[in-house]
Amino acid sequence: LLVSLSFGQNIKLYLSLIEEGKIEGVKENLPELISKYPNNPSVLYLKALLIQDGNSAIKLYKDLLKKYPNSKYAPNSAMKIGEYFYARGLYTQAATLLKNIPIKYPRYADIQRVTNLMVNSFNAIGEADSARYYALIINSMFPNVDTGIDILSDNNKPLKQVFDFNRKRPDLGPYVVQIGAFGSEQNAKRLKLQASQLGHDVSINKVDSNGKRLYAVRVN
């Protein structure tokens, strides 16, 4: 049966078999696939899935992302790497990778899982501001995704305005709009850069609130 199918159909069948845990038949056919299609991302992805050693598999996923960044297997490969980092407790690396998946691969099938791991990773390294920042971005792109963060609270609500800047803003006269307040100056600078790229005059002001120094991002 496998021989009679087209290459694309074979790949789909192999992936289905792997999901069902029936990997022996796929392993038997993999050497022939590698021989016939050594530079095909589908084959590289299959090979990575079948490798039991985590480090070796991650190298293949990274290789796939580097050589075939636009492949349909790129999102899954990025997620596999993120899951590996998370499982190993490498939360900084996990957060750095996972935060970009929804933006770079908006059609990825499981944005909810990406979000869960990303938020957990940021929280694990004490970066609650970053978790909230990227959760807002994800929520603006995927309203049905549960970020686990109350983005409508009084503390966070102004942040959401930055993602509506492409809409016409009413004349606010001499007043300014605060679009975010962060404990981290780095996060404030990120938001300032994003808003500035949309053509707005943005400033960062130091604000002391309840004994804590905050960096307020404001549109003038």
C-alpha positions as protocol buffer text, in pm:
chain_id: "A"
residue {
  index: 1
  type: LEU
  ca { x: 0 y: 0 z: 0 }
}
residue {
  index: 2
  type: LEU
  ca { x: 276 y: 243 z: 95 }
}
residue {
  index: 3
  type: VAL
  ca { x: 455 y: 191 z: -235 }
}
residue {
  index: 4
  type: SER
  ca { x: 145 y: 266 z: -441 }
}
residue {
  index: 5
  type: LEU
  ca { x: 79 y: 602 z: -279 }
}
residue {
  index: 6
  type: SER
  ca { x: 229 y: 934 z: -385 }
}
residue {
  index: 7
  type: PHE
  ca { x: 509 y: 1088 z: -181 }
}
residue {
  index: 8
  type: GLY
  ca { x: 273 y: 1341 z: -20 }
}
residue {
  index: 9
  type: GLN
  ca { x: 20 y: 1072 z: 67 }
}
residue {
  index: 10
  type: ASN
  ca { x: 295 y: 856 z: 213 }
}
residue {
  index: 11
  type: ILE
  ca { x: 409 y: 1139 z: 440 }
}
residue {
  index: 12
  type: LYS
  ca { x: 56 y: 1193 z: 570 }
}
residue {
  index: 13
  type: LEU
  ca { x: 20 y: 821 z: 631 }
}
residue {
  index: 14
  type: TYR
  ca { x: 354 y: 803 z: 811 }
}
residue {
  index: 15
  type: LEU
  ca { x: 259 y: 1095 z: 1035 }
}
residue {
  index: 16
  type: SER
  ca { x: -72 y: 929 z: 1118 }
}
residue {
  index: 17
  type: LEU
  ca { x: 105 y: 604 z: 1204 }
}
residue {
  index: 18
  type: ILE
  ca { x: 349 y: 789 z: 1431 }
}
residue {
  index: 19
  type: GLU
  ca { x: 61 y: 958 z: 1613 }
}
residue {
  index: 20
  type: GLU
  ca { x: -92 y: 615 z: 1670 }
}
residue {
  index: 21
  type: GLY
  ca { x: 237 y: 483 z: 1805 }
}
residue {
  index: 22
  type: LYS
  ca { x: 290 y: 252 z: 1507 }
}
residue {
  index: 23
  type: ILE
  ca { x: 644 y: 361 z: 1429 }
}
residue {
  index: 24
  type: GLU
  ca { x: 812 y: 37 z: 1322 }
}
residue {
  index: 25
  type: GLY
  ca { x: 674 y: 43 z: 969 }
}
residue {
  index: 26
  type: VAL
  ca { x: 774 y: 407 z: 931 }
}
residue {
  index: 27
  type: LYS
  ca { x: 1126 y: 333 z: 1055 }
}
residue {
  index: 28
  type: GLU
  ca { x: 1162 y: 60 z: 795 }
}
residue {
  index: 29
  type: ASN
  ca { x: 1074 y: 298 z: 513 }
}
residue {
  index: 30
  type: LEU
  ca { x: 1270 y: 600 z: 641 }
}
residue {
  index: 31
  type: PRO
  ca { x: 1612 y: 502 z: 495 }
}
residue {
  index: 32
  type: GLU
  ca { x: 1460 y: 477 z: 148 }
}
residue {
  index: 33
  type: LEU
  ca { x: 1291 y: 814 z: 189 }
}
residue {
  index: 34
  type: ILE
  ca { x: 1617 y: 975 z: 301 }
}
residue {
  index: 35
  type: SER
  ca { x: 1795 y: 822 z: 3 }
}
residue {
  index: 36
  type: LYS
  ca { x: 1536 y: 946 z: -247 }
}
residue {
  index: 37
  type: TYR
  ca { x: 1455 y: 1282 z: -87 }
}
residue {
  index: 38
  type: PRO
  ca { x: 1757 y: 1388 z: 123 }
}
residue {
  index: 39
  type: ASN
  ca { x: 1670 y: 1758 z: 109 }
}
residue {
  index: 40
  type: ASN
  ca { x: 1298 y: 1736 z: 167 }
}
residue {
  index: 41
  type: PRO
  ca { x: 1169 y: 1902 z: 488 }
}
residue {
  index: 42
  type: SER
  ca { x: 899 y: 1636 z: 523 }
}
residue {
  index: 43
  type: VAL
  ca { x: 1162 y: 1364 z: 546 }
}
residue {
  index: 44
  type: LEU
  ca { x: 1372 y: 1568 z: 788 }
}
residue {
  index: 45
  type: TYR
  ca { x: 1067 y: 1618 z: 1010 }
}
residue {
  index: 46
  type: LEU
  ca { x: 984 y: 1246 z: 1005 }
}
residue {
  index: 47
  type: LYS
  ca { x: 1341 y: 1164 z: 1097 }
}
residue {
  index: 48
  type: ALA
  ca { x: 1329 y: 1404 z: 1393 }
}
residue {
  index: 49
  type: LEU
  ca { x: 1002 y: 1254 z: 1516 }
}
residue {
  index: 50
  type: LEU
  ca { x: 1148 y: 904 z: 1514 }
}
residue {
  index: 51
  type: ILE
  ca { x: 1466 y: 988 z: 1705 }
}
residue {
  index: 52
  type: GLN
  ca { x: 1443 y: 894 z: 2071 }
}
residue {
  index: 53
  type: ASP
  ca { x: 1737 y: 1102 z: 2189 }
}
residue {
  index: 54
  type: GLY
  ca { x: 1604 y: 1448 z: 2268 }
}
residue {
  index: 55
  type: ASN
  ca { x: 1921 y: 1643 z: 2191 }
}
residue {
  index: 56
  type: SER
  ca { x: 1959 y: 1477 z: 1850 }
}
residue {
  index: 57
  type: ALA
  ca { x: 1595 y: 1543 z: 1764 }
}
residue {
  index: 58
  type: ILE
  ca { x: 1627 y: 1910 z: 1863 }
}
residue {
  index: 59
  type: LYS
  ca { x: 1928 y: 1947 z: 1634 }
}
residue {
  index: 60
  type: LEU
  ca { x: 1717 y: 1820 z: 1344 }
}
residue {
  index: 61
  type: TYR
  ca { x: 1426 y: 2051 z: 1428 }
}
residue {
  index: 62
  type: LYS
  ca { x: 1665 y: 2346 z: 1441 }
}
residue {
  index: 63
  type: ASP
  ca { x: 1817 y: 2238 z: 1111 }
}
residue {
  index: 64
  type: LEU
  ca { x: 1472 y: 2224 z: 955 }
}
residue {
  index: 65
  type: LEU
  ca { x: 1389 y: 2575 z: 1079 }
}
residue {
  index: 66
  type: LYS
  ca { x: 1717 y: 2709 z: 945 }
}
residue {
  index: 67
  type: LYS
  ca { x: 1700 y: 2546 z: 603 }
}
residue {
  index: 68
  type: TYR
  ca { x: 1323 y: 2550 z: 547 }
}
residue {
  index: 69
  type: PRO
  ca { x: 1176 y: 2837 z: 754 }
}
residue {
  index: 70
  type: ASN
  ca { x: 867 y: 2851 z: 534 }
}
residue {
  index: 71
  type: SER
  ca { x: 797 y: 2479 z: 540 }
}
residue {
  index: 72
  type: LYS
  ca { x: 460 y: 2366 z: 670 }
}
residue {
  index: 73
  type: TYR
  ca { x: 657 y: 2168 z: 928 }
}
residue {
  index: 74
  type: ALA
  ca { x: 836 y: 2476 z: 1062 }
}
residue {
  index: 75
  type: PRO
  ca { x: 565 y: 2566 z: 1320 }
}
residue {
  index: 76
  type: ASN
  ca { x: 557 y: 2212 z: 1459 }
}
residue {
  index: 77
  type: SER
  ca { x: 936 y: 2204 z: 1470 }
}
residue {
  index: 78
  type: ALA
  ca { x: 950 y: 2531 z: 1662 }
}
residue {
  index: 79
  type: MET
  ca { x: 690 y: 2400 z: 1905 }
}
residue {
  index: 80
  type: LYS
  ca { x: 882 y: 2076 z: 1956 }
}
residue {
  index: 81
  type: ILE
  ca { x: 1188 y: 2279 z: 2053 }
}
residue {
  index: 82
  type: GLY
  ca { x: 982 y: 2496 z: 2287 }
}
residue {
  index: 83
  type: GLU
  ca { x: 828 y: 2190 z: 2453 }
}
residue {
  index: 84
  type: TYR
  ca { x: 1172 y: 2038 z: 2497 }
}
residue {
  index: 85
  type: PHE
  ca { x: 1310 y: 2351 z: 2664 }
}
residue {
  index: 86
  type: TYR
  ca { x: 1004 y: 2368 z: 2889 }
}
residue {
  index: 87
  type: ALA
  ca { x: 1027 y: 2002 z: 2988 }
}
residue {
  index: 88
  type: ARG
  ca { x: 1395 y: 2046 z: 3074 }
}
residue {
  index: 89
  type: GLY
  ca { x: 1320 y: 2348 z: 3292 }
}
residue {
  index: 90
  type: LEU
  ca { x: 1499 y: 2584 z: 3051 }
}
residue {
  index: 91
  type: TYR
  ca { x: 1229 y: 2845 z: 3091 }
}
residue {
  index: 92
  type: THR
  ca { x: 1422 y: 3143 z: 2955 }
}
residue {
  index: 93
  type: GLN
  ca { x: 1493 y: 2962 z: 2628 }
}
residue {
  index: 94
  type: ALA
  ca { x: 1137 y: 2830 z: 2617 }
}
residue {
  index: 95
  type: ALA
  ca { x: 982 y: 3174 z: 2665 }
}
residue {
  index: 96
  type: THR
  ca { x: 1213 y: 3333 z: 2407 }
}
residue {
  index: 97
  type: LEU
  ca { x: 1108 y: 3080 z: 2144 }
}
residue {
  index: 98
  type: LEU
  ca { x: 740 y: 3034 z: 2231 }
}
residue {
  index: 99
  type: LYS
  ca { x: 656 y: 3406 z: 2237 }
}
residue {
  index: 100
  type: ASN
  ca { x: 731 y: 3430 z: 1864 }
}
residue {
  index: 101
  type: ILE
  ca { x: 534 y: 3127 z: 1743 }
}
residue {
  index: 102
  type: PRO
  ca { x: 186 y: 3292 z: 1737 }
}
residue {
  index: 103
  type: ILE
  ca { x: 329 y: 3596 z: 1558 }
}
residue {
  index: 104
  type: LYS
  ca { x: 546 y: 3408 z: 1310 }
}
residue {
  index: 105
  type: TYR
  ca { x: 307 y: 3117 z: 1256 }
}
residue {
  index: 106
  type: PRO
  ca { x: -45 y: 3255 z: 1314 }
}
residue {
  index: 107
  type: ARG
  ca { x: -201 y: 2950 z: 1146 }
}
residue {
  index: 108
  type: TYR
  ca { x: -44 y: 2705 z: 1388 }
}
residue {
  index: 109
  type: ALA
  ca { x: -313 y: 2464 z: 1505 }
}
residue {
  index: 110
  type: ASP
  ca { x: -262 y: 2484 z: 1882 }
}
residue {
  index: 111
  type: ILE
  ca { x: -203 y: 2847 z: 1978 }
}
residue {
  index: 112
  type: GLN
  ca { x: -365 y: 2773 z: 2314 }
}
residue {
  index: 113
  type: ARG
  ca { x: -91 y: 2529 z: 2411 }
}
residue {
  index: 114
  type: VAL
  ca { x: 178 y: 2770 z: 2292 }
}
residue {
  index: 115
  type: THR
  ca { x: 24 y: 3040 z: 2510 }
}
residue {
  index: 116
  type: ASN
  ca { x: 2 y: 2816 z: 2815 }
}
residue {
  index: 117
  type: LEU
  ca { x: 366 y: 2715 z: 2797 }
}
residue {
  index: 118
  type: MET
  ca { x: 480 y: 3070 z: 2718 }
}
residue {
  index: 119
  type: VAL
  ca { x: 297 y: 3227 z: 3013 }
}
residue {
  index: 120
  type: ASN
  ca { x: 416 y: 2952 z: 3247 }
}
residue {
  index: 121
  type: SER
  ca { x: 774 y: 2997 z: 3128 }
}
residue {
  index: 122
  type: PHE
  ca { x: 772 y: 3373 z: 3183 }
}
residue {
  index: 123
  type: ASN
  ca { x: 616 y: 3329 z: 3527 }
}
residue {
  index: 124
  type: ALA
  ca { x: 872 y: 3065 z: 3618 }
}
residue {
  index: 125
  type: ILE
  ca { x: 1156 y: 3314 z: 3565 }
}
residue {
  index: 126
  type: GLY
  ca { x: 976 y: 3599 z: 3739 }
}
residue {
  index: 127
  type: GLU
  ca { x: 889 y: 3789 z: 3420 }
}
residue {
  index: 128
  type: ALA
  ca { x: 522 y: 3858 z: 3492 }
}
residue {
  index: 129
  type: ASP
  ca { x: 537 y: 4183 z: 3294 }
}
residue {
  index: 130
  type: SER
  ca { x: 662 y: 3997 z: 2987 }
}
residue {
  index: 131
  type: ALA
  ca { x: 394 y: 3731 z: 3029 }
}
residue {
  index: 132
  type: ARG
  ca { x: 128 y: 4000 z: 3038 }
}
residue {
  index: 133
  type: TYR
  ca { x: 280 y: 4190 z: 2744 }
}
residue {
  index: 134
  type: TYR
  ca { x: 288 y: 3892 z: 2509 }
}
residue {
  index: 135
  type: ALA
  ca { x: -46 y: 3764 z: 2635 }
}
residue {
  index: 136
  type: LEU
  ca { x: -197 y: 4093 z: 2523 }
}
residue {
  index: 137
  type: ILE
  ca { x: -46 y: 4054 z: 2178 }
}
residue {
  index: 138
  type: ILE
  ca { x: -180 y: 3699 z: 2150 }
}
residue {
  index: 139
  type: ASN
  ca { x: -522 y: 3804 z: 2274 }
}
residue {
  index: 140
  type: SER
  ca { x: -538 y: 4083 z: 2017 }
}
residue {
  index: 141
  type: MET
  ca { x: -464 y: 3828 z: 1742 }
}
residue {
  index: 142
  type: PHE
  ca { x: -664 y: 3536 z: 1882 }
}
residue {
  index: 143
  type: PRO
  ca { x: -953 y: 3663 z: 2099 }
}
residue {
  index: 144
  type: ASN
  ca { x: -1070 y: 3309 z: 2181 }
}
residue {
  index: 145
  type: VAL
  ca { x: -739 y: 3204 z: 2334 }
}
residue {
  index: 146
  type: ASP
  ca { x: -739 y: 3194 z: 2713 }
}
residue {
  index: 147
  type: THR
  ca { x: -414 y: 3357 z: 2823 }
}
residue {
  index: 148
  type: GLY
  ca { x: -481 y: 3295 z: 3191 }
}
residue {
  index: 149
  type: ILE
  ca { x: -418 y: 3664 z: 3256 }
}
residue {
  index: 150
  type: ASP
  ca { x: -687 y: 3918 z: 3342 }
}
residue {
  index: 151
  type: ILE
  ca { x: -621 y: 4160 z: 3058 }
}
residue {
  index: 152
  type: LEU
  ca { x: -933 y: 4362 z: 3137 }
}
residue {
  index: 153
  type: SER
  ca { x: -833 y: 4456 z: 3491 }
}
residue {
  index: 154
  type: ASP
  ca { x: -779 y: 4823 z: 3568 }
}
residue {
  index: 155
  type: ASN
  ca { x: -405 y: 4765 z: 3583 }
}
residue {
  index: 156
  type: ASN
  ca { x: -383 y: 4610 z: 3238 }
}
residue {
  index: 157
  type: LYS
  ca { x: -666 y: 4770 z: 3042 }
}
residue {
  index: 158
  type: PRO
  ca { x: -465 y: 5069 z: 2908 }
}
residue {
  index: 159
  type: LEU
  ca { x: -211 y: 4832 z: 2753 }
}
residue {
  index: 160
  type: LYS
  ca { x: -466 y: 4698 z: 2510 }
}
residue {
  index: 161
  type: GLN
  ca { x: -499 y: 5038 z: 2344 }
}
residue {
  index: 162
  type: VAL
  ca { x: -167 y: 4997 z: 2166 }
}
residue {
  index: 163
  type: PHE
  ca { x: -312 y: 4722 z: 1949 }
}
residue {
  index: 164
  type: ASP
  ca { x: -593 y: 4947 z: 1831 }
}
residue {
  index: 165
  type: PHE
  ca { x: -366 y: 5223 z: 1704 }
}
residue {
  index: 166
  type: ASN
  ca { x: -440 y: 5154 z: 1340 }
}
residue {
  index: 167
  type: ARG
  ca { x: -790 y: 5280 z: 1404 }
}
residue {
  index: 168
  type: LYS
  ca { x: -849 y: 5653 z: 1392 }
}
residue {
  index: 169
  type: ARG
  ca { x: -797 y: 5804 z: 1734 }
}
residue {
  index: 170
  type: PRO
  ca { x: -1018 y: 6092 z: 1849 }
}
residue {
  index: 171
  type: ASP
  ca { x: -863 y: 6430 z: 1909 }
}
residue {
  index: 172
  type: LEU
  ca { x: -745 y: 6427 z: 2269 }
}
residue {
  index: 173
  type: GLY
  ca { x: -631 y: 6787 z: 2275 }
}
residue {
  index: 174
  type: PRO
  ca { x: -340 y: 6847 z: 2513 }
}
residue {
  index: 175
  type: TYR
  ca { x: -390 y: 6518 z: 2697 }
}
residue {
  index: 176
  type: VAL
  ca { x: -185 y: 6200 z: 2670 }
}
residue {
  index: 177
  type: VAL
  ca { x: -289 y: 5835 z: 2665 }
}
residue {
  index: 178
  type: GLN
  ca { x: -104 y: 5593 z: 2891 }
}
residue {
  index: 179
  type: ILE
  ca { x: -76 y: 5261 z: 2709 }
}
residue {
  index: 180
  type: GLY
  ca { x: 118 y: 5068 z: 2969 }
}
residue {
  index: 181
  type: ALA
  ca { x: 305 y: 5073 z: 3298 }
}
residue {
  index: 182
  type: PHE
  ca { x: 585 y: 4826 z: 3365 }
}
residue {
  index: 183
  type: GLY
  ca { x: 816 y: 4739 z: 3650 }
}
residue {
  index: 184
  type: SER
  ca { x: 1076 y: 4658 z: 3385 }
}
residue {
  index: 185
  type: GLU
  ca { x: 1221 y: 4944 z: 3181 }
}
residue {
  index: 186
  type: GLN
  ca { x: 1309 y: 4697 z: 2906 }
}
residue {
  index: 187
  type: ASN
  ca { x: 945 y: 4599 z: 2860 }
}
residue {
  index: 188
  type: ALA
  ca { x: 845 y: 4964 z: 2854 }
}
residue {
  index: 189
  type: LYS
  ca { x: 1098 y: 5028 z: 2578 }
}
residue {
  index: 190
  type: ARG
  ca { x: 958 y: 4737 z: 2376 }
}
residue {
  index: 191
  type: LEU
  ca { x: 610 y: 4884 z: 2390 }
}
residue {
  index: 192
  type: LYS
  ca { x: 742 y: 5231 z: 2306 }
}
residue {
  index: 193
  type: LEU
  ca { x: 920 y: 5094 z: 1999 }
}
residue {
  index: 194
  type: GLN
  ca { x: 608 y: 4914 z: 1879 }
}
residue {
  index: 195
  type: ALA
  ca { x: 390 y: 5222 z: 1915 }
}
residue {
  index: 196
  type: SER
  ca { x: 656 y: 5447 z: 1758 }
}
residue {
  index: 197
  type: GLN
  ca { x: 670 y: 5220 z: 1454 }
}
residue {
  index: 198
  type: LEU
  ca { x: 300 y: 5288 z: 1408 }
}
residue {
  index: 199
  type: GLY
  ca { x: 375 y: 5659 z: 1376 }
}
residue {
  index: 200
  type: HIS
  ca { x: 299 y: 5782 z: 1727 }
}
residue {
  index: 201
  type: ASP
  ca { x: 490 y: 6021 z: 1950 }
}
residue {
  index: 202
  type: VAL
  ca { x: 567 y: 5804 z: 2252 }
}
residue {
  index: 203
  type: SER
  ca { x: 749 y: 5876 z: 2576 }
}
residue {
  index: 204
  type: ILE
  ca { x: 848 y: 5680 z: 2886 }
}
residue {
  index: 205
  type: ASN
  ca { x: 794 y: 5845 z: 3223 }
}
residue {
  index: 206
  type: LYS
  ca { x: 911 y: 5721 z: 3562 }
}
residue {
  index: 207
  type: VAL
  ca { x: 623 y: 5695 z: 3808 }
}
residue {
  index: 208
  type: ASP
  ca { x: 633 y: 5600 z: 4176 }
}
residue {
  index: 209
  type: SER
  ca { x: 326 y: 5404 z: 4283 }
}
residue {
  index: 210
  type: ASN
  ca { x: 280 y: 5247 z: 4627 }
}
residue {
  index: 211
  type: GLY
  ca { x: 652 y: 5257 z: 4688 }
}
residue {
  index: 212
  type: LYS
  ca { x: 732 y: 5090 z: 4356 }
}
residue {
  index: 213
  type: ARG
  ca { x: 905 y: 5248 z: 4056 }
}
residue {
  index: 214
  type: LEU
  ca { x: 708 y: 5203 z: 3734 }
}
residue {
  index: 215
  type: TYR
  ca { x: 786 y: 5301 z: 3376 }
}
residue {
  index: 216
  type: ALA
  ca { x: 475 y: 5450 z: 3217 }
}
residue {
  index: 217
  type: VAL
  ca { x: 449 y: 5440 z: 2837 }
}
residue {
  index: 218
  type: ARG
  ca { x: 245 y: 5730 z: 2703 }
}
residue {
  index: 219
  type: VAL
  ca { x: 127 y: 5854 z: 2365 }
}
residue {
  index: 220
  type: ASN
  ca { x: 153 y: 6233 z: 2351 }
}
